[in-house]
Amino acid sequence: MFSNKKKLLILGLLFWLIKAPLFSQETPASKQAFDSINQVVSNALMNADIPMISSTFNDKIDLTLLDKQGLYSNSQAQFIISGFFKKFDIQSYQIVSQNYENNSDLVVGKMQTADALYKVCYLIKLENNKFKIYQFRVEK
């Protein structure tokens, strides 16, 4: 029949064929796209640029902004975020961590205003060859 060496080779090959897709990493191109959106979000937050940040949002976005929470259209989210920008002067924003996985990127950042430090979290997904933010949270 098969020698031990051949059995190990066959088992290793089968394991690789079955498990390889589960351990696949993001391609450099998709990482660049995620990084590009992250740069847009960073610039938009620092400049209180509502059209810029809303350009990264999906048509419907799960938005949590302090006491406001819900599933909003892009235009509703723009209105809510504009109120935040009018009320708080953002002094700095920094990405603290990122987790790329399965065509998505979970980003956690910290945003300093004149009054407080806030945690910013958002989820970017790749769907229909477009990278969009589906969830955006700002919490104390």
N, CA, C and O atoms as a GROMACS GRO file, in nm:
protein
  560
    1MET      N    1   0.084  -0.118   0.000
    1MET     CA    2   0.000   0.000   0.000
    1MET      C    3   0.088   0.123   0.000
    1MET      O    4   0.189   0.125  -0.072
    2PHE      N    5   0.055   0.229   0.078
    2PHE     CA    6   0.134   0.352   0.085
    2PHE      C    7   0.234   0.345   0.199
    2PHE      O    8   0.205   0.291   0.306
    3SER      N    9   0.351   0.400   0.176
    3SER     CA   10   0.449   0.408   0.284
    3SER      C   11   0.407   0.518   0.380
    3SER      O   12   0.322   0.601   0.347
    4ASN      N   13   0.467   0.520   0.500
    4ASN     CA   14   0.435   0.624   0.599
    4ASN      C   15   0.464   0.764   0.546
    4ASN      O   16   0.392   0.859   0.576
    5LYS      N   17   0.570   0.774   0.468
    5LYS     CA   18   0.608   0.904   0.412
    5LYS      C   19   0.500   0.956   0.318
    5LYS      O   20   0.464   1.073   0.322
    6LYS      N   21   0.448   0.868   0.233
    6LYS     CA   22   0.343   0.906   0.140
    6LYS      C   23   0.214   0.939   0.213
    6LYS      O   24   0.144   1.033   0.176
    7LYS      N   25   0.182   0.863   0.317
    7LYS     CA   26   0.061   0.890   0.396
    7LYS      C   27   0.069   1.030   0.458
    7LYS      O   28  -0.027   1.106   0.454
    8LEU      N   29   0.185   1.061   0.515
    8LEU     CA   30   0.202   1.194   0.574
    8LEU      C   31   0.190   1.304   0.470
    8LEU      O   32   0.129   1.408   0.495
    9LEU      N   33   0.247   1.282   0.355
    9LEU     CA   34   0.240   1.379   0.246
    9LEU      C   35   0.095   1.400   0.202
    9LEU      O   36   0.053   1.514   0.183
   10ILE      N   37   0.020   1.292   0.186
   10ILE     CA   38  -0.120   1.301   0.145
   10ILE      C   39  -0.202   1.370   0.253
   10ILE      O   40  -0.283   1.457   0.221
   11LEU      N   41  -0.182   1.333   0.378
   11LEU     CA   42  -0.256   1.398   0.488
   11LEU      C   43  -0.223   1.546   0.497
   11LEU      O   44  -0.311   1.629   0.519
   12GLY      N   45  -0.095   1.579   0.481
   12GLY     CA   46  -0.054   1.720   0.484
   12GLY      C   47  -0.117   1.799   0.372
   12GLY      O   48  -0.162   1.911   0.393
   13LEU      N   49  -0.121   1.741   0.253
   13LEU     CA   50  -0.182   1.806   0.138
   13LEU      C   51  -0.332   1.826   0.159
   13LEU      O   52  -0.385   1.932   0.129
   14LEU      N   53  -0.400   1.724   0.209
   14LEU     CA   54  -0.543   1.736   0.237
   14LEU      C   55  -0.570   1.844   0.342
   14LEU      O   56  -0.661   1.924   0.327
   15PHE      N   57  -0.490   1.845   0.447
   15PHE     CA   58  -0.506   1.948   0.551
   15PHE      C   59  -0.488   2.087   0.491
   15PHE      O   60  -0.566   2.178   0.519
   16TRP      N   61  -0.386   2.103   0.410
   16TRP     CA   62  -0.360   2.233   0.348
   16TRP      C   63  -0.476   2.276   0.258
   16TRP      O   64  -0.516   2.392   0.262
   17LEU      N   65  -0.530   2.184   0.178
   17LEU     CA   66  -0.640   2.217   0.088
   17LEU      C   67  -0.766   2.257   0.164
   17LEU      O   68  -0.840   2.345   0.122
   18ILE      N   69  -0.789   2.191   0.276
   18ILE     CA   70  -0.910   2.220   0.355
   18ILE      C   71  -0.893   2.346   0.438
   18ILE      O   72  -0.984   2.429   0.444
   19LYS      N   73  -0.780   2.363   0.503
   19LYS     CA   74  -0.761   2.472   0.599
   19LYS      C   75  -0.705   2.601   0.539
   19LYS      O   76  -0.724   2.706   0.599
   20ALA      N   77  -0.639   2.598   0.427
   20ALA     CA   78  -0.574   2.718   0.372
   20ALA      C   79  -0.670   2.836   0.356
   20ALA      O   80  -0.634   2.947   0.393
   21PRO      N   81  -0.792   2.815   0.303
   21PRO     CA   82  -0.882   2.930   0.290
   21PRO      C   83  -0.922   2.991   0.424
   21PRO      O   84  -0.952   3.110   0.431
   22LEU      N   85  -0.924   2.912   0.528
   22LEU     CA   86  -0.962   2.963   0.659
   22LEU      C   87  -0.857   3.056   0.718
   22LEU      O   88  -0.889   3.143   0.798
   23PHE      N   89  -0.732   3.040   0.678
   23PHE     CA   90  -0.624   3.119   0.733
   23PHE      C   91  -0.576   3.227   0.637
   23PHE      O   92  -0.471   3.288   0.659
   24SER      N   93  -0.652   3.252   0.530
   24SER     CA   94  -0.607   3.349   0.431
   24SER      C   95  -0.606   3.489   0.490
   24SER      O   96  -0.691   3.524   0.573
   25GLN      N   97  -0.511   3.568   0.447
   25GLN     CA   98  -0.497   3.705   0.495
   25GLN      C   99  -0.547   3.799   0.388
   25GLN      O  100  -0.564   3.761   0.272
   26GLU      N  101  -0.570   3.925   0.427
   26GLU     CA  102  -0.609   4.026   0.331
   26GLU      C  103  -0.496   4.046   0.230
   26GLU      O  104  -0.379   4.035   0.264
   27THR      N  105  -0.534   4.075   0.109
   27THR     CA  106  -0.434   4.104   0.008
   27THR      C  107  -0.378   4.243   0.032
   27THR      O  108  -0.445   4.326   0.094
   28PRO      N  109  -0.257   4.271  -0.016
   28PRO     CA  110  -0.202   4.406   0.000
   28PRO      C  111  -0.292   4.513  -0.060
   28PRO      O  112  -0.300   4.624  -0.008
   29ALA      N  113  -0.362   4.480  -0.170
   29ALA     CA  114  -0.450   4.578  -0.233
   29ALA      C  115  -0.566   4.613  -0.141
   29ALA      O  116  -0.601   4.731  -0.129
   30SER      N  117  -0.628   4.514  -0.075
   30SER     CA  118  -0.741   4.545   0.013
   30SER      C  119  -0.692   4.615   0.140
   30SER      O  120  -0.763   4.700   0.193
   31LYS      N  121  -0.574   4.581   0.188
   31LYS     CA  122  -0.520   4.653   0.304
   31LYS      C  123  -0.497   4.799   0.268
   31LYS      O  124  -0.524   4.888   0.349
   32GLN      N  125  -0.449   4.825   0.148
   32GLN     CA  126  -0.431   4.964   0.104
   32GLN      C  127  -0.564   5.036   0.098
   32GLN      O  128  -0.573   5.153   0.136
   33ALA      N  129  -0.669   4.968   0.050
   33ALA     CA  130  -0.801   5.031   0.043
   33ALA      C  131  -0.853   5.061   0.183
   33ALA      O  132  -0.909   5.168   0.207
   34PHE      N  133  -0.836   4.967   0.277
   34PHE     CA  134  -0.876   4.992   0.415
   34PHE      C  135  -0.799   5.111   0.472
   34PHE      O  136  -0.857   5.199   0.535
   35ASP      N  137  -0.668   5.113   0.449
   35ASP     CA  138  -0.586   5.222   0.499
   35ASP      C  139  -0.628   5.356   0.438
   35ASP      O  140  -0.623   5.459   0.504
   36SER      N  141  -0.668   5.353   0.312
   36SER     CA  142  -0.714   5.474   0.246
   36SER      C  143  -0.840   5.530   0.312
   36SER      O  144  -0.849   5.650   0.336
   37ILE      N  145  -0.935   5.443   0.342
   37ILE     CA  146  -1.057   5.487   0.411
   37ILE      C  147  -1.023   5.538   0.550
   37ILE      O  148  -1.079   5.637   0.595
   38ASN      N  149  -0.932   5.470   0.618
   38ASN     CA  150  -0.892   5.515   0.752
   38ASN      C  151  -0.830   5.655   0.746
   38ASN      O  152  -0.852   5.735   0.837
   39GLN      N  153  -0.755   5.684   0.643
   39GLN     CA  154  -0.696   5.817   0.628
   39GLN      C  155  -0.805   5.921   0.603
   39GLN      O  156  -0.799   6.032   0.655
   40VAL      N  157  -0.905   5.885   0.522
   40VAL     CA  158  -1.018   5.976   0.497
   40VAL      C  159  -1.092   6.005   0.628
   40VAL      O  160  -1.124   6.120   0.657
   41VAL      N  161  -1.118   5.901   0.706
   41VAL     CA  162  -1.188   5.919   0.834
   41VAL      C  163  -1.106   6.008   0.927
   41VAL      O  164  -1.160   6.099   0.989
   42SER      N  165  -0.977   5.982   0.937
   42SER     CA  166  -0.890   6.063   1.024
   42SER      C  167  -0.893   6.210   0.982
   42SER      O  168  -0.910   6.298   1.066
   43ASN      N  169  -0.877   6.236   0.853
   43ASN     CA  170  -0.880   6.374   0.804
   43ASN      C  171  -1.016   6.438   0.828
   43ASN      O  172  -1.024   6.555   0.867
   44ALA      N  173  -1.122   6.363   0.803
   44ALA     CA  174  -1.258   6.417   0.821
   44ALA      C  175  -1.283   6.453   0.967
   44ALA      O  176  -1.341   6.558   0.996
   45LEU      N  177  -1.241   6.367   1.058
   45LEU     CA  178  -1.261   6.396   1.201
   45LEU      C  179  -1.182   6.520   1.243
   45LEU      O  180  -1.234   6.606   1.314
   46MET      N  181  -1.059   6.528   1.200
   46MET     CA  182  -0.974   6.641   1.239
   46MET      C  183  -1.023   6.774   1.180
   46MET      O  184  -1.001   6.880   1.238
   47ASN      N  185  -1.088   6.768   1.064
   47ASN     CA  186  -1.133   6.890   0.997
   47ASN      C  187  -1.284   6.912   1.006
   47ASN      O  188  -1.337   7.004   0.944
   48ALA      N  189  -1.352   6.828   1.085
   48ALA     CA  190  -1.498   6.836   1.098
   48ALA      C  191  -1.564   6.841   0.960
   48ALA      O  192  -1.655   6.920   0.937
   49ASP      N  193  -1.517   6.756   0.871
   49ASP     CA  194  -1.563   6.753   0.733
   49ASP      C  195  -1.672   6.648   0.717
   49ASP      O  196  -1.644   6.530   0.696
   50ILE      N  197  -1.796   6.691   0.726
   50ILE     CA  198  -1.910   6.599   0.722
   50ILE      C  199  -1.925   6.531   0.586
   50ILE      O  200  -1.943   6.409   0.582
   51PRO      N  201  -1.918   6.605   0.474
   51PRO     CA  202  -1.929   6.534   0.345
   51PRO      C  203  -1.818   6.430   0.325
   51PRO      O  204  -1.842   6.324   0.266
   52MET      N  205  -1.698   6.459   0.375
   52MET     CA  206  -1.588   6.364   0.358
   52MET      C  207  -1.613   6.236   0.436
   52MET      O  208  -1.597   6.126   0.382
   53ILE      N  209  -1.653   6.249   0.562
   53ILE     CA  210  -1.673   6.127   0.641
   53ILE      C  211  -1.796   6.051   0.593
   53ILE      O  212  -1.795   5.928   0.593
   54SER      N  213  -1.900   6.122   0.552
   54SER     CA  214  -2.021   6.051   0.507
   54SER      C  215  -1.998   5.981   0.373
   54SER      O  216  -2.072   5.889   0.339
   55SER      N  217  -1.898   6.023   0.298
   55SER     CA  218  -1.867   5.955   0.172
   55SER      C  219  -1.816   5.813   0.196
   55SER      O  220  -1.818   5.731   0.105
   56THR      N  221  -1.770   5.786   0.316
   56THR     CA  222  -1.720   5.652   0.349
   56THR      C  223  -1.832   5.562   0.404
   56THR      O  224  -1.812   5.441   0.418
   57PHE      N  225  -1.948   5.620   0.437
   57PHE     CA  226  -2.057   5.545   0.498
   57PHE      C  227  -2.135   5.466   0.393
   57PHE      O  228  -2.147   5.508   0.278
   58ASN      N  229  -2.188   5.353   0.435
   58ASN     CA  230  -2.281   5.277   0.355
   58ASN      C  231  -2.413   5.355   0.348
   58ASN      O  232  -2.431   5.452   0.421
   59ASP      N  233  -2.504   5.314   0.260
   59ASP     CA  234  -2.634   5.382   0.249
   59ASP      C  235  -2.709   5.382   0.382
   59ASP      O  236  -2.772   5.480   0.417
   60LYS      N  237  -2.701   5.272   0.454
   60LYS     CA  238  -2.758   5.260   0.589
   60LYS      C  239  -2.642   5.232   0.683
   60LYS      O  240  -2.557   5.148   0.653
   61ILE      N  241  -2.638   5.302   0.795
   61ILE     CA  242  -2.526   5.285   0.888
   61ILE      C  243  -2.577   5.272   1.030
   61ILE      O  244  -2.667   5.344   1.072
   62ASP      N  245  -2.519   5.178   1.102
   62ASP     CA  246  -2.548   5.160   1.244
   62ASP      C  247  -2.462   5.263   1.317
   62ASP      O  248  -2.340   5.247   1.327
   63LEU      N  249  -2.525   5.368   1.367
   63LEU     CA  250  -2.453   5.481   1.425
   63LEU      C  251  -2.484   5.493   1.574
   63LEU      O  252  -2.599   5.493   1.616
   64THR      N  253  -2.378   5.504   1.652
   64THR     CA  254  -2.389   5.536   1.794
   64THR      C  255  -2.302   5.658   1.817
   64THR      O  256  -2.180   5.654   1.799
   65LEU      N  257  -2.366   5.767   1.857
   65LEU     CA  258  -2.294   5.892   1.881
   65LEU      C  259  -2.344   5.948   2.014
   65LEU      O  260  -2.444   6.020   2.020
   66LEU      N  261  -2.271   5.912   2.120
   66LEU     CA  262  -2.309   5.946   2.258
   66LEU      C  263  -2.449   5.896   2.287
   66LEU      O  264  -2.467   5.775   2.302
   67ASP      N  265  -2.549   5.983   2.296
   67ASP     CA  266  -2.684   5.940   2.334
   67ASP      C  267  -2.772   5.901   2.215
   67ASP      O  268  -2.885   5.855   2.235
   68LYS      N  269  -2.724   5.918   2.094
   68LYS     CA  270  -2.800   5.880   1.974
   68LYS      C  271  -2.753   5.743   1.927
   68LYS      O  272  -2.634   5.718   1.913
   69GLN      N  273  -2.850   5.654   1.904
   69GLN     CA  274  -2.814   5.520   1.860
   69GLN      C  275  -2.924   5.466   1.770
   69GLN      O  276  -3.043   5.476   1.803
   70GLY      N  277  -2.885   5.410   1.657
   70GLY     CA  278  -2.982   5.350   1.568
   70GLY      C  279  -2.926   5.322   1.431
   70GLY      O  280  -2.809   5.346   1.404
   71LEU      N  281  -3.013   5.272   1.345
   71LEU     CA  282  -2.979   5.247   1.206
   71LEU      C  283  -3.031   5.366   1.127
   71LEU      O  284  -3.152   5.389   1.120
   72TYR      N  285  -2.939   5.442   1.066
   72TYR     CA  286  -2.974   5.566   1.000
   72TYR      C  287  -2.935   5.562   0.853
   72TYR      O  288  -2.844   5.489   0.812
   73SER      N  289  -3.006   5.643   0.774
   73SER     CA  290  -2.963   5.663   0.635
   73SER      C  291  -2.837   5.749   0.638
   73SER      O  292  -2.804   5.810   0.740
   74ASN      N  293  -2.769   5.755   0.527
   74ASN     CA  294  -2.648   5.835   0.518
   74ASN      C  295  -2.678   5.982   0.549
   74ASN      O  296  -2.602   6.046   0.622
   75SER      N  297  -2.788   6.036   0.497
   75SER     CA  298  -2.820   6.177   0.521
   75SER      C  299  -2.858   6.202   0.668
   75SER      O  300  -2.824   6.308   0.722
   76GLN      N  301  -2.927   6.109   0.731
   76GLN     CA  302  -2.958   6.123   0.874
   76GLN      C  303  -2.829   6.121   0.956
   76GLN      O  304  -2.814   6.200   1.049
   77ALA      N  305  -2.737   6.031   0.921
   77ALA     CA  306  -2.610   6.022   0.993
   77ALA      C  307  -2.531   6.152   0.978
   77ALA      O  308  -2.468   6.198   1.074
   78GLN      N  309  -2.533   6.212   0.858
   78GLN     CA  310  -2.466   6.341   0.838
   78GLN      C  311  -2.520   6.447   0.932
   78GLN      O  312  -2.444   6.523   0.992
   79PHE      N  313  -2.652   6.453   0.946
   79PHE     CA  314  -2.716   6.551   1.033
   79PHE      C  315  -2.674   6.531   1.179
   79PHE      O  316  -2.643   6.628   1.248
   80ILE      N  317  -2.674   6.407   1.224
   80ILE     CA  318  -2.637   6.377   1.363
   80ILE      C  319  -2.491   6.411   1.389
   80ILE      O  320  -2.458   6.471   1.491
   81ILE      N  321  -2.403   6.372   1.296
   81ILE     CA  322  -2.260   6.399   1.313
   81ILE      C  323  -2.231   6.548   1.308
   81ILE      O  324  -2.143   6.597   1.379
   82SER      N  325  -2.304   6.622   1.226
   82SER     CA  326  -2.282   6.767   1.220
   82SER      C  327  -2.310   6.832   1.354
   82SER      O  328  -2.242   6.927   1.393
   83GLY      N  329  -2.411   6.781   1.426
   83GLY     CA  330  -2.440   6.832   1.560
   83GLY      C  331  -2.325   6.806   1.656
   83GLY      O  332  -2.293   6.891   1.740
   84PHE      N  333  -2.264   6.690   1.644
   84PHE     CA  334  -2.148   6.657   1.728
   84PHE      C  335  -2.032   6.751   1.698
   84PHE      O  336  -1.970   6.804   1.790
   85PHE      N  337  -2.003   6.773   1.570
   85PHE     CA  338  -1.893   6.861   1.531
   85PHE      C  339  -1.917   7.006   1.576
   85PHE      O  340  -1.822   7.076   1.611
   86LYS      N  341  -2.042   7.048   1.576
   86LYS     CA  342  -2.073   7.185   1.621
   86LYS      C  343  -2.054   7.199   1.772
   86LYS      O  344  -2.013   7.304   1.822
   87LYS      N  345  -2.084   7.092   1.844
   87LYS     CA  346  -2.078   7.096   1.990
   87LYS      C  347  -1.937   7.075   2.045
   87LYS      O  348  -1.901   7.134   2.147
   88PHE      N  349  -1.855   6.992   1.978
   88PHE     CA  350  -1.724   6.955   2.030
   88PHE      C  351  -1.613   6.994   1.932
   88PHE      O  352  -1.624   6.969   1.812
   89ASP      N  353  -1.510   7.054   1.984
   89ASP     CA  354  -1.393   7.090   1.904
   89ASP      C  355  -1.292   6.975   1.913
   89ASP      O  356  -1.234   6.951   2.019
   90ILE      N  357  -1.273   6.906   1.804
   90ILE     CA  358  -1.183   6.791   1.803
   90ILE      C  359  -1.040   6.840   1.791
   90ILE      O  360  -1.004   6.911   1.698
   91GLN      N  361  -0.959   6.799   1.889
   91GLN     CA  362  -0.819   6.842   1.893
   91GLN      C  363  -0.724   6.739   1.833
   91GLN      O  364  -0.622   6.775   1.773
   92SER      N  365  -0.756   6.611   1.851
   92SER     CA  366  -0.670   6.507   1.794
   92SER      C  367  -0.750   6.378   1.775
   92SER      O  368  -0.851   6.354   1.842
   93TYR      N  369  -0.700   6.297   1.683
   93TYR     CA  370  -0.757   6.165   1.659
   93TYR      C  371  -0.642   6.072   1.623
   93TYR      O  372  -0.554   6.106   1.545
   94GLN      N  373  -0.646   5.953   1.682
   94GLN     CA  374  -0.540   5.855   1.658
   94GLN      C  375  -0.598   5.715   1.655
   94GLN      O  376  -0.677   5.679   1.742
   95ILE      N  377  -0.559   5.636   1.555
   95ILE     CA  378  -0.600   5.496   1.550
   95ILE      C  379  -0.518   5.418   1.651
   95ILE      O  380  -0.395   5.426   1.654
   96VAL      N  381  -0.587   5.342   1.735
   96VAL     CA  382  -0.522   5.264   1.840
   96VAL      C  383  -0.502   5.118   1.795
   96VAL      O  384  -0.398   5.058   1.823
   97SER      N  385  -0.602   5.062   1.727
   97SER     CA  386  -0.587   4.924   1.679
   97SER      C  387  -0.674   4.901   1.557
   97SER      O  388  -0.773   4.970   1.534
   98GLN      N  389  -0.633   4.800   1.480
   98GLN     CA  390  -0.706   4.758   1.361
   98GLN      C  391  -0.705   4.606   1.355
   98GLN      O  392  -0.607   4.542   1.395
   99ASN      N  393  -0.812   4.550   1.306
   99ASN     CA  394  -0.819   4.405   1.290
   99ASN      C  395  -0.877   4.373   1.153
   99ASN      O  396  -0.998   4.386   1.131
  100TYR      N  397  -0.791   4.332   1.060
  100TYR     CA  398  -0.834   4.292   0.926
  100TYR      C  399  -0.878   4.147   0.931
  100TYR      O  400  -0.804   4.061   0.978
  101GLU      N  401  -0.998   4.119   0.880
  101GLU     CA  402  -1.042   3.980   0.877
  101GLU      C  403  -1.161   3.966   0.783
  101GLU      O  404  -1.256   4.045   0.789
  102ASN      N  405  -1.157   3.867   0.696
  102ASN     CA  406  -1.269   3.833   0.608
  102ASN      C  407  -1.330   3.954   0.538
  102ASN      O  408  -1.450   3.979   0.551
  103ASN      N  409  -1.250   4.027   0.464
  103ASN     CA  410  -1.296   4.143   0.388
  103ASN      C  411  -1.359   4.252   0.475
  103ASN      O  412  -1.448   4.324   0.430
  104SER      N  413  -1.312   4.262   0.598
  104SER     CA  414  -1.358   4.368   0.686
  104SER      C  415  -1.242   4.419   0.771
  104SER      O  416  -1.140   4.352   0.787
  105ASP      N  417  -1.261   4.537   0.824
  105ASP     CA  418  -1.158   4.600   0.907
  105ASP      C  419  -1.229   4.666   1.025
  105ASP      O  420  -1.312   4.755   1.006
  106LEU      N  421  -1.197   4.623   1.145
  106LEU     CA  422  -1.250   4.685   1.265
  106LEU      C  423  -1.143   4.779   1.319
  106LEU      O  424  -1.031   4.737   1.348
  107VAL      N  425  -1.179   4.906   1.332
  107VAL     CA  426  -1.084   5.009   1.372
  107VAL      C  427  -1.128   5.069   1.504
  107VAL      O  428  -1.246   5.100   1.523
  108VAL      N  429  -1.033   5.085   1.595
  108VAL     CA  430  -1.058   5.152   1.723
  108VAL      C  431  -0.961   5.269   1.733
  108VAL      O  432  -0.841   5.254   1.711
  109GLY      N  433  -1.014   5.384   1.766
  109GLY     CA  434  -0.930   5.503   1.779
  109GLY      C  435  -0.967   5.581   1.903
  109GLY      O  436  -1.065   5.552   1.971
  110LYS      N  437  -0.885   5.682   1.931
  110LYS     CA  438  -0.918   5.772   2.041
  110LYS      C  439  -0.919   5.915   1.986
  110LYS      O  440  -0.833   5.955   1.909
  111MET      N  441  -1.021   5.988   2.031
  111MET     CA  442  -1.042   6.123   1.982
  111MET      C  443  -1.048   6.217   2.103
  111MET      O  444  -1.129   6.200   2.193
  112GLN      N  445  -0.962   6.315   2.102
  112GLN     CA  446  -0.956   6.413   2.211
  112GLN      C  447  -1.028   6.540   2.168
  112GLN      O  448  -1.001   6.596   2.062
  113THR      N  449  -1.122   6.584   2.254
  113THR     CA  450  -1.187   6.713   2.234
  113THR      C  451  -1.141   6.804   2.346
  113THR      O  452  -1.063   6.762   2.433
  114ALA      N  453  -1.187   6.926   2.346
  114ALA     CA  454  -1.150   7.019   2.452
  114ALA      C  455  -1.201   6.970   2.587
  114ALA      O  456  -1.143   7.002   2.690
  115ASP      N  457  -1.310   6.893   2.587
  115ASP     CA  458  -1.375   6.853   2.712
  115ASP      C  459  -1.345   6.711   2.758
  115ASP      O  460  -1.344   6.684   2.878
  116ALA      N  461  -1.321   6.619   2.663
  116ALA     CA  462  -1.311   6.478   2.703
  116ALA      C  463  -1.237   6.396   2.598
  116ALA      O  464  -1.209   6.441   2.487
  117LEU      N  465  -1.208   6.273   2.638
  117LEU     CA  466  -1.147   6.174   2.548
  117LEU      C  467  -1.256   6.075   2.510
  117LEU      O  468  -1.328   6.025   2.596
  118TYR      N  469  -1.269   6.047   2.380
  118TYR     CA  470  -1.372   5.957   2.330
  118TYR      C  471  -1.308   5.839   2.259
  118TYR      O  472  -1.201   5.849   2.200
  119LYS      N  473  -1.380   5.725   2.265
  119LYS     CA  474  -1.340   5.607   2.190
  119LYS      C  475  -1.420   5.608   2.060
  119LYS      O  476  -1.542   5.625   2.061
  120VAL      N  477  -1.351   5.589   1.949
  120VAL     CA  478  -1.415   5.582   1.818
  120VAL      C  479  -1.392   5.442   1.762
  120VAL      O  480  -1.279   5.395   1.755
  121CYS      N  481  -1.501   5.377   1.723
  121CYS     CA  482  -1.491   5.244   1.663
  121CYS      C  483  -1.573   5.244   1.534
  121CYS      O  484  -1.683   5.298   1.529
  122TYR      N  485  -1.518   5.183   1.432
  122TYR     CA  486  -1.597   5.168   1.310
  122TYR      C  487  -1.559   5.041   1.237
  122TYR      O  488  -1.447   4.991   1.249
  123LEU      N  489  -1.655   4.991   1.162
  123LEU     CA  490  -1.640   4.866   1.089
  123LEU      C  491  -1.651   4.894   0.939
  123LEU      O  492  -1.752   4.946   0.892
  124ILE      N  493  -1.546   4.859   0.866
  124ILE     CA  494  -1.543   4.873   0.720
  124ILE      C  495  -1.562   4.734   0.661
  124ILE      O  496  -1.499   4.638   0.704
  125LYS      N  497  -1.649   4.725   0.561
  125LYS     CA  498  -1.668   4.597   0.492
  125LYS      C  499  -1.650   4.616   0.342
  125LYS      O  500  -1.678   4.723   0.287
  126LEU      N  501  -1.604   4.511   0.278
  126LEU     CA  502  -1.595   4.506   0.133
  126LEU      C  503  -1.716   4.430   0.083
  126LEU      O  504  -1.730   4.310   0.110
  127GLU      N  505  -1.803   4.498   0.010
  127GLU     CA  506  -1.918   4.433  -0.053
  127GLU      C  507  -1.937   4.494  -0.190
  127GLU      O  508  -1.932   4.616  -0.206
  128ASN      N  509  -1.960   4.411  -0.288
  128ASN     CA  510  -1.977   4.456  -0.427
  128ASN      C  511  -1.860   4.541  -0.472
  128ASN      O  512  -1.877   4.643  -0.540
  129ASN      N  513  -1.740   4.498  -0.434
  129ASN     CA  514  -1.615   4.567  -0.472
  129ASN      C  515  -1.605   4.710  -0.421
  129ASN      O  516  -1.533   4.791  -0.479
  130LYS      N  517  -1.677   4.742  -0.314
  130LYS     CA  518  -1.670   4.876  -0.254
  130LYS      C  519  -1.644   4.862  -0.105
  130LYS      O  520  -1.701   4.776  -0.038
  131PHE      N  521  -1.556   4.948  -0.055
  131PHE     CA  522  -1.526   4.952   0.088
  131PHE      C  523  -1.611   5.062   0.150
  131PHE      O  524  -1.598   5.179   0.112
  132LYS      N  525  -1.696   5.026   0.244
  132LYS     CA  526  -1.783   5.123   0.309
  132LYS      C  527  -1.789   5.096   0.459
  132LYS      O  528  -1.768   4.983   0.504
  133ILE      N  529  -1.818   5.201   0.535
  133ILE     CA  530  -1.835   5.189   0.679
  133ILE      C  531  -1.980   5.153   0.707
  133ILE      O  532  -2.072   5.222   0.664
  134TYR      N  533  -2.000   5.043   0.780
  134TYR     CA  534  -2.132   4.994   0.812
  134TYR      C  535  -2.171   5.024   0.957
  134TYR      O  536  -2.289   5.029   0.991
  135GLN      N  537  -2.072   5.044   1.040
  135GLN     CA  538  -2.098   5.075   1.182
  135GLN      C  539  -1.998   5.181   1.226
  135GLN      O  540  -1.878   5.173   1.197
  136PHE      N  541  -2.049   5.283   1.297
  136PHE     CA  542  -1.965   5.391   1.346
  136PHE      C  543  -2.010   5.428   1.485
  136PHE      O  544  -2.128   5.458   1.506
  137ARG      N  545  -1.916   5.425   1.582
  137ARG     CA  546  -1.950   5.451   1.722
  137ARG      C  547  -1.855   5.553   1.782
  137ARG      O  548  -1.734   5.546   1.760
  138VAL      N  549  -1.910   5.646   1.857
  138VAL     CA  550  -1.831   5.740   1.936
  138VAL      C  551  -1.887   5.733   2.077
  138VAL      O  552  -2.004   5.763   2.100
  139GLU      N  553  -1.802   5.692   2.172
  139GLU     CA  554  -1.845   5.673   2.311
  139GLU      C  555  -1.742   5.733   2.405
  139GLU      O  556  -1.623   5.741   2.374
  140LYS      N  557  -1.789   5.776   2.522
  140LYS     CA  558  -1.699   5.827   2.625
  140LYS      C  559  -1.629   5.712   2.693
  140LYS      O  560  -1.548   5.734   2.784
   0.00000   0.00000   0.00000
